Amino acid sequence: MPIYEMRCTACGAESEALVKAGEALPPCPACGSTATEKLMSAPSALTGRASGGLPGPGDTGCCGHTPGHAGCAGPGSCCGKA
C-alpha cells in the first residue's frame, strides 16, 4: 500500500495515509472532512536495492582491510596513505 501525503481543503491540515489501490483518501484526521487532496511527495533517495554500493561497515579500503581495522582511516582512505 502506498503512503500518500494529503491536505484537507476544509481546515488546511496536512497528514499521511496508507491507501489501497482504488480507494479514496480517508477523512481528515484533524476535522473529519472528506475534502482532502493528494500532495506531491519528495522522492526517496533509496531505491530498494541492496545496499552494496552504499558505505558501511563491510567496506574495504584499497589496502583490503575493513575501515574498523587498526591502521585503516576509513572507507576509500587507502589506509591513511596519501
C-alpha positions as CSV (number, residue, x, y, z in Angstrom):
1,M,0.0,0.0,0.0
2,P,1.4,3.4,-0.9
3,I,1.7,6.2,1.6
4,Y,0.2,9.4,0.4
5,E,0.7,12.9,1.8
6,M,-2.6,14.7,1.9
7,R,-4.1,18.1,2.7
8,C,-7.5,18.9,4.0
9,T,-9.1,21.7,1.9
10,A,-11.5,22.4,4.7
11,C,-9.1,23.1,7.6
12,G,-5.6,23.0,5.9
13,A,-4.2,20.2,8.0
14,E,-1.6,18.0,6.3
15,S,-1.1,14.3,7.1
16,E,-0.1,11.0,5.6
17,A,-2.3,8.0,4.9
18,L,-1.9,4.4,3.8
19,V,-4.3,3.9,0.8
20,K,-5.0,0.7,-1.1
21,A,-5.2,0.9,-4.9
22,G,-8.7,2.1,-5.9
23,E,-9.6,3.5,-2.5
24,A,-10.4,7.2,-1.8
25,L,-8.3,9.2,0.6
26,P,-9.5,8.8,4.2
27,P,-11.2,11.7,6.0
28,C,-9.0,14.4,7.6
29,P,-7.8,13.2,11.0
30,A,-8.0,16.8,12.3
31,C,-11.5,17.8,11.4
32,G,-13.1,14.7,9.8
33,S,-13.8,16.4,6.5
34,T,-13.7,14.2,3.3
35,A,-12.5,17.2,1.3
36,T,-8.9,16.0,1.0
37,E,-6.3,16.1,-1.8
38,K,-3.1,14.3,-2.5
39,L,0.1,16.3,-2.3
40,M,3.3,15.9,-4.3
41,S,5.8,13.9,-2.3
42,A,9.6,14.2,-2.4
43,P,11.1,11.1,-3.9
44,S,13.2,8.8,-1.8
45,A,16.9,8.6,-2.4
46,L,16.9,4.9,-1.6
47,T,15.6,2.7,-4.4
48,G,15.0,-0.6,-2.5
49,R,18.1,-2.1,-4.0
50,A,20.6,-4.0,-1.8
51,S,23.0,-1.6,-0.1
52,G,26.1,-3.0,-1.9
53,G,27.0,0.4,-3.3
54,L,26.5,2.4,-0.1
55,P,29.2,3.0,2.5
56,G,29.0,0.7,5.5
57,P,30.9,-1.5,8.0
58,G,31.7,-4.1,5.3
59,D,33.5,-1.7,3.1
60,T,37.2,-2.1,2.4
61,G,39.8,0.5,1.5
62,C,42.5,0.0,-1.1
63,C,44.6,-1.9,1.4
64,G,41.9,-4.7,1.6
65,H,41.2,-4.1,5.3
66,T,37.8,-3.0,6.7
67,P,37.5,0.6,8.0
68,G,37.5,-0.6,11.6
69,H,40.9,-2.4,11.2
70,A,43.7,-0.7,13.1
71,G,45.7,1.5,10.7
72,C,42.8,2.0,8.3
73,A,41.4,5.5,8.3
74,G,38.0,4.6,6.8
75,P,36.3,3.7,3.5
76,G,38.3,4.8,0.5
77,S,41.1,6.1,2.7
78,C,43.9,3.8,1.3
79,C,44.6,3.2,5.0
80,G,45.9,6.7,5.6
81,K,48.3,6.7,2.7
82,A,48.4,9.9,0.7
